[in-house]
Amino acid sequence: MEFIGCRQSRANPVTRKPNLAAHRRSEDTTDYRAPRLCPQRIVFDESNDFTNHGGVLSNGTSNSSSLAGKRIIVMGGTAGLGLSAAKAFVAAGARVLAIGRQPENVATAQHALGSAALVVTGDATKPETAVTAVAQAVSTWGGLDGLYHVAGGSGRRWGDGPLHELTDEGWDATLNLNLTSMFYSNRAAVRQFLAQGSGGSVLNLSSVLGFSPSPEFFATHAYAAAKAAIIGLTKTGAAHYAAHNIRFNVLAPALVETPMAQRAANDAAILAFIKTKQPLDGGRIGQPADLDAAAVYFLSDAAKFTTGQVLAVDGGWSVSEGR
C-alpha cells in the first residue's frame, strides 16, 4: 500500500499493533494486514488545546463537551471543510484521526489540532486507507464511534462537465474521488461498528448539486451524479443498519470557500449569482465553519434518534431562484 509522502521513521516507532481480528466478519476474505498509516505525531494526552480558552472557540462560538470521549475518523480532514470540522470535534472533546492526501496539509493540520488528534497521510481512493485508519483508531483508542467522510473534489481537470462533453476519464475519476472513496470509508467503519456491537455514527458530505442543480455555473454532471449517489447510499445504509444502532446522515453544502472552490470564488459572475442564490447572512459564499455545528450534532449522542437525514447547510440555495 502506498501513502503519498508517507514514511515510517525511527522517530515515530510503531509500538502497538492493531488487533485486526475484531475487524473481520466471518465471510470477509479481505487481507487486513496493511501497514499502518504514518502519523505526524502519535503522542496523546487528555488535555485539549481547544478547551483552555474560557470555553470559547476562535470563531466566538461556545465550546461544549458534546463529543467527550468520542473517537472519530475524518476522511479528508486536513484542509477546508474537513479540517474545520476536525477542529470543532476536538473542541467538543473528541479524539480525532484526520486523514489527508497532501503531506504539507497533514503537517499544518497536526499543528492546528494539537495532541488530541492524530493526523496521517493517506489516499481515500485506495481501499486499504480506510481499513488501516480504522485499525489505527482501534489500536490507539480501543474503538471507533464515528466517521465523517469529507474527501472528494472537482473532476474538471479530468474532463467532467455537461453530459455531451463529459469524458470517460472524467466520469471514472470523479466518481472514484467522490463516491468510491466514500464507499471504502463507510464500509470499513460499519464493519468495525458491527464488530464492536456498540453502534456508531456515519456522516457523509454531499452537495446541493446532487438535488438542486445549477446549469449555468456548475454544470459538472459526474460530480452531481456522485453527490446524489452519496445520498442514496447513505439512506439505504441508514435503513439497513438502524437495528444495529448505526446511524447514517448527510450534510449538503452549497458553495463554500475551500481550496476546491477557488474557480468559483474568483469569478465575478458567480459571486453575483451567489448573492441571490445564497441570500442568508447578506448573501455570501459559505465558510467551512458554517457546517461545524451540524457535524458535531450528527456525530454526538444528541442525534441518537436521527438517521437517514440530509441537511442542506446552504445559505438558502435550495429555496432561492438566484439571478
C-alpha positions in Angstrom: 0.0 0.0 0.0 1.3 3.4 -0.9 0.6 6.6 1.0 1.8 9.8 -0.6 4.7 11.3 1.3 4.4 8.6 4.0 7.4 7.1 5.6 8.0 5.0 8.7 10.8 6.6 10.7 12.7 5.7 13.8 11.5 9.0 15.3 7.9 7.6 15.3 8.3 3.9 16.0 5.1 1.8 16.0 4.8 0.4 19.5 1.4 -1.3 19.2 -0.1 -3.5 16.6 -3.8 -3.2 15.7 -6.0 -6.0 16.8 -7.3 -6.8 13.4 -9.3 -9.8 14.5 -12.1 -7.5 15.6 -12.4 -6.1 12.1 -13.2 -9.3 10.3 -16.6 -10.7 9.7 -16.7 -14.4 9.2 -17.4 -14.1 5.5 -14.9 -11.4 4.8 -11.8 -12.5 2.9 -10.1 -9.1 2.6 -6.5 -9.1 3.8 -6.4 -6.5 6.5 -2.7 -6.9 7.1 -1.9 -3.5 5.8 0.9 -1.3 7.0 0.0 1.4 9.5 -0.6 4.9 8.4 2.3 7.2 9.1 1.4 9.8 11.7 2.9 13.2 12.1 2.8 12.6 15.8 1.4 9.8 17.9 1.6 11.3 21.4 -1.7 11.6 23.1 -2.8 13.1 26.4 -6.1 14.0 27.9 -5.6 17.8 27.5 -7.4 19.6 24.8 -5.7 22.6 23.2 -9.2 24.0 22.3 -10.7 23.9 25.7 -8.4 26.2 27.6 -9.6 29.5 26.3 -12.5 30.3 28.5 -14.8 27.8 26.8 -14.9 29.9 23.6 -13.5 28.9 20.2 -11.5 31.2 18.0 -14.7 31.9 15.9 -16.5 33.0 19.1 -18.9 30.1 19.4 -19.4 28.3 22.7 -17.3 25.3 23.4 -19.2 22.2 24.6 -18.3 18.7 25.6 -20.9 17.1 23.4 -18.3 14.7 21.9 -16.5 14.0 25.1 -14.7 10.6 24.8 -15.8 10.1 21.2 -13.3 8.5 18.8 -13.8 9.9 15.3 -12.2 9.5 11.9 -12.3 12.4 9.5 -11.6 11.2 5.9 -10.3 14.3 4.1 -9.7 16.1 7.4 -6.5 18.2 6.7 -8.0 21.1 4.8 -11.2 23.0 4.1 -14.4 21.6 5.4 -12.7 18.5 6.9 -10.1 20.4 8.9 -12.7 22.9 10.2 -14.8 20.0 11.4 -11.9 18.2 13.0 -11.1 21.4 15.0 -14.7 21.5 16.1 -14.7 17.8 17.1 -11.5 18.3 19.2 -13.0 21.4 20.8 -16.1 19.3 21.7 -14.0 16.7 23.5 -13.4 14.1 20.8 -10.2 12.3 19.8 -9.8 12.6 16.1 -7.9 10.7 13.4 -7.7 13.0 10.4 -6.6 11.7 7.0 -5.4 13.8 4.1 -3.5 13.3 0.8 -1.1 16.2 0.8 1.8 15.9 3.2 2.1 19.7 3.7 -1.6 19.8 4.7 -1.0 17.0 7.1 1.7 18.8 8.9 -0.3 22.0 9.1 -3.4 20.2 10.4 -1.4 18.4 13.1 -0.1 21.7 14.4 -3.7 23.1 14.4 -5.4 20.2 16.0 -2.8 19.5 18.8 -2.3 16.4 20.9 -5.9 15.3 20.9 -5.6 14.4 17.3 -3.6 12.0 15.1 -3.1 13.3 11.5 -1.9 11.0 8.8 -1.2 10.9 5.1 -3.4 8.6 3.0 -5.3 8.4 -0.2 -9.0 8.0 0.3 -9.5 6.4 -3.1 -7.4 3.4 -2.0 -9.5 0.8 -0.2 -6.7 -0.1 2.2 -6.5 3.5 3.5 -9.9 3.3 5.3 -9.2 -0.2 6.6 -5.8 0.9 8.1 -7.3 4.1 9.5 -9.9 2.1 11.4 -7.2 -0.3 12.7 -5.2 2.7 13.8 -8.1 4.3 15.7 -8.8 1.0 17.4 -5.2 0.2 18.4 -4.7 3.8 19.7 -8.1 4.4 21.5 -9.7 1.0 21.8 -12.6 1.5 19.4 -14.4 3.8 17.0 -17.5 5.9 17.5 -17.9 8.0 14.3 -16.8 8.7 10.8 -17.1 11.9 8.8 -16.3 11.4 5.2 -15.4 14.7 3.5 -12.9 13.5 0.9 -13.8 14.4 -2.6 -13.5 17.2 -5.1 -14.0 18.5 -8.6 -13.3 16.3 -11.7 -13.0 19.2 -14.1 -9.3 18.6 -14.7 -10.1 15.0 -15.9 -13.0 16.1 -18.2 -16.1 16.4 -16.0 -18.7 18.8 -17.5 -22.0 18.7 -19.2 -23.1 15.2 -20.3 -22.3 15.8 -24.0 -18.8 16.9 -23.2 -18.1 14.6 -20.3 -15.2 12.3 -21.0 -14.8 8.6 -19.9 -11.8 9.6 -17.8 -13.8 12.5 -16.3 -16.6 10.2 -15.3 -14.4 7.5 -13.8 -12.1 9.8 -11.9 -14.8 12.0 -10.5 -16.9 9.0 -9.2 -13.7 7.4 -7.8 -12.7 10.5 -6.0 -16.2 11.3 -4.6 -18.3 8.2 -4.4 -15.9 5.2 -4.4 -13.8 6.8 -1.6 -16.9 7.2 0.4 -17.9 3.6 -0.1 -14.5 2.5 1.1 -14.6 4.5 4.3 -18.2 3.7 5.1 -17.7 0.0 4.7 -14.6 0.0 6.9 -16.4 1.9 9.6 -19.6 -0.2 9.5 -17.6 -3.4 9.8 -15.9 -2.0 12.9 -19.2 -0.8 14.4 -20.7 -4.3 13.9 -17.7 -6.0 15.4 -17.9 -3.7 18.5 -21.7 -4.2 18.8 -22.0 -0.7 20.2 -23.5 1.3 17.3 -21.9 4.3 15.7 -22.4 7.3 13.5 -21.5 7.9 9.9 -21.8 11.4 8.4 -21.2 11.9 4.7 -20.6 15.1 2.8 -22.7 15.5 -0.3 -23.6 18.8 -2.1 -26.8 20.7 -3.1 -25.7 20.0 -6.7 -26.9 16.4 -6.0 -30.5 17.5 -5.9 -30.6 21.2 -6.8 -28.6 21.8 -10.0 -27.2 25.0 -11.3 -26.9 24.5 -15.1 -25.3 27.9 -15.9 -22.4 28.0 -13.5 -21.9 24.4 -12.1 -22.6 22.0 -15.0 -20.3 19.2 -13.8 -22.6 16.2 -14.3 -20.3 13.4 -13.0 -19.8 15.4 -9.8 -23.6 15.9 -9.4 -24.2 12.2 -10.0 -21.6 11.2 -7.4 -23.1 13.6 -4.8 -26.6 12.3 -5.5 -25.3 8.7 -5.1 -23.8 9.6 -1.8 -27.3 10.4 -0.6 -28.7 7.2 -1.9 -26.0 5.0 -0.3 -26.4 6.9 3.0 -30.1 6.4 3.1 -30.0 2.7 2.3 -27.3 2.3 4.9 -29.4 4.1 7.4 -32.3 1.8 6.7 -30.3 -1.4 6.8 -28.2 -0.8 9.9 -30.7 1.1 12.1 -31.4 -2.1 14.1 -27.7 -2.2 14.9 -27.9 1.4 16.3 -25.7 2.6 13.4 -26.7 6.0 12.1 -26.1 7.5 8.7 -26.7 11.1 7.8 -25.7 13.6 5.1 -24.6 17.2 5.1 -25.1 19.0 1.8 -23.4 22.4 1.5 -23.8 24.9 -1.4 -20.8 27.0 -2.5 -18.3 27.1 0.4 -14.9 28.9 0.3 -12.4 26.0 0.2 -9.3 25.2 -1.8 -11.6 23.3 -4.2 -13.9 26.3 -4.8 -11.3 28.9 -5.9 -12.6 28.9 -9.5 -16.0 29.9 -8.4 -14.8 32.1 -5.6 -12.8 34.3 -8.0 -15.5 34.6 -10.7 -17.4 37.9 -10.6 -20.4 36.4 -12.4 -20.7 33.5 -10.0 -20.3 35.8 -7.0 -23.1 38.0 -8.3 -25.3 34.8 -8.7 -24.4 33.6 -5.2 -25.5 36.9 -3.7 -29.1 36.0 -4.5 -28.8 32.2 -4.6 -27.3 32.0 -1.1 -29.1 35.1 0.3 -28.7 34.4 4.0 -26.4 36.5 6.1 -26.2 39.2 3.5 -25.7 36.9 0.5 -22.3 35.3 0.6 -20.2 32.2 -0.1 -20.3 29.8 2.8 -17.4 29.3 5.2 -16.2 25.9 6.4 -17.2 26.8 10.0 -20.8 27.2 8.9 -21.1 23.4 8.8 -19.3 22.6 12.1 -22.2 22.8 14.5 -24.2 20.4 12.3 -21.3 18.0 12.0 -20.9 17.9 15.8 -24.6 17.3 16.2 -24.7 14.3 13.9 -21.7 12.7 15.5 -22.9 13.3 19.0 -25.4 11.5 21.2 -27.8 14.4 20.7 -28.5 12.8 17.3 -29.0 9.3 18.7 -32.6 9.2 17.3 -31.7 10.7 13.9 -30.8 8.7 10.9 -31.2 8.8 7.1 -31.4 12.6 7.0 -30.0 15.1 4.5 -29.3 18.5 6.0 -28.6 21.3 3.5 -26.4 23.9 5.1 -26.6 26.1 2.0 -27.4 29.8 2.8 -30.8 29.4 1.2 -29.6 27.9 -2.1 -32.2 25.1 -2.1 -35.1 27.6 -1.8 -33.9 30.5 -3.8 -34.0 31.2 -7.5 -30.8 33.1 -7.9 -30.4 35.6 -10.7 
